[in-house]
Amino acid sequence: MTTPKLGVLQLQTTFPRPPGDVSNPASWPFPITVGVVKEATATNVVGGTWGPELIDAFVREAERLQGEGCVALVTSCGFLATMHPQLSARVPFIGTSALLQVAWLQNTFYPGQQHAVGVMTFKRSALHLVSVGAGPDTPVVGMPEDDDPAAAVFRAVLDERVPSAKALVAANPGLKAIVLECTNMPPFAHAVAKATGLRVWDIITLGKWLYNAAVKEDYRS
């Protein structure tokens, strides 16, 4: 019998993926399979220059992973939120972006409270929220923008310095929760939670939710 797995649709990237990163098996309490979408690069995904052919490429790789026993899927880039309407129409149970949790958190736990859920993103200038149902006025803070990830996200991961998170809270005193857009940010989600006192959501929380719904324990056995 094939063991159910979570599929990770990864962009064609080569930077380090420490524990906590979406593509590191040590980040998950269940098996994962990583499938690289070779046509997907940081340039065309983050830059928003993709077209129907890239959606087709994601669908092909998603179907391949499903054929290998993946019962749910996530991706390795939060900016794929812009593709969510197209991908979710063709691929069942796909968590295209951690940003899917923004509207759910806001509407479920903080109805009527403006700016209760904030977002930390790798690149604020590339962020789009409307495609996943989040409000355009959602509080957002971006990491230092740099072409070299080691100079932005990974430096923060290694040093566990969270000035951006503190700045987000300071600018939005009503903030109750933070969603990490970037799938490389979960390694320092604990540091963000500790520094701000808020609950933090990311691609790992989304992937666990999807997988746990697909793989149910038989309590009668």
Steps between C-alpha positions, in 0.01 A plus 500: 500500500638842405565731795306826457731796444487874471621629165715812479498679166838671503634772277829449314723642774831403660526687831530321839191344655558451875259321735180702503517573129210358300721270291700350788352162607603574860243782504209257489362227731397293198661400167533753221600482136655802331428555134693773320307700242792568269323777312436694823776739605513774760510749215176402329306413818599789724510736204152395389605438140343155482231391257275199428798280412638531854166407649500193276848411627385517862196287420713234328736475797210499745338210316830311501531544878141392550581187303781431748265508800489869591161569658543878527736759354676821596745715308841647575408864434240718666480721193317219323196649670448683172447161331261367763175542303646321197682223686224422750256460211714219355680346800306380807627568851784734405631759742645744251616748763513552876304818425185286468489513881472879521129533417413184694666630816355848461143384434495211748669642806497877457177598320442872515855568616695682236866417448504207744703277268829618353738362239876471490618462143829449324427778251227750576506650151405161349224410747141443381227416750169527316541170312479310830215705645708721730427868531724742311539702821651206691800620705818393323871524568768388257846361563796702371478467124812349350565281198705268720272307742798454733499875556135507601298198611781263586693754703189544713461123526852447624511795739135476616472875486149619445501879471248483215251311715540747784453789258179341368359471854608849596327648197183296560419483874182300433691215336406154627670259256775493239513300177841435346465519121841360414544123521861553610391694811364218723849422640468821700123491565578410862718810532224720355244355742734546796590857407143617436291283733268422208403177331677440172369314195697387198522241223569228759176566687313499169661175382428321828136609484460369145675170573316434827166539325605253229647234730263415782587270788269205559440521874313167499800297391 
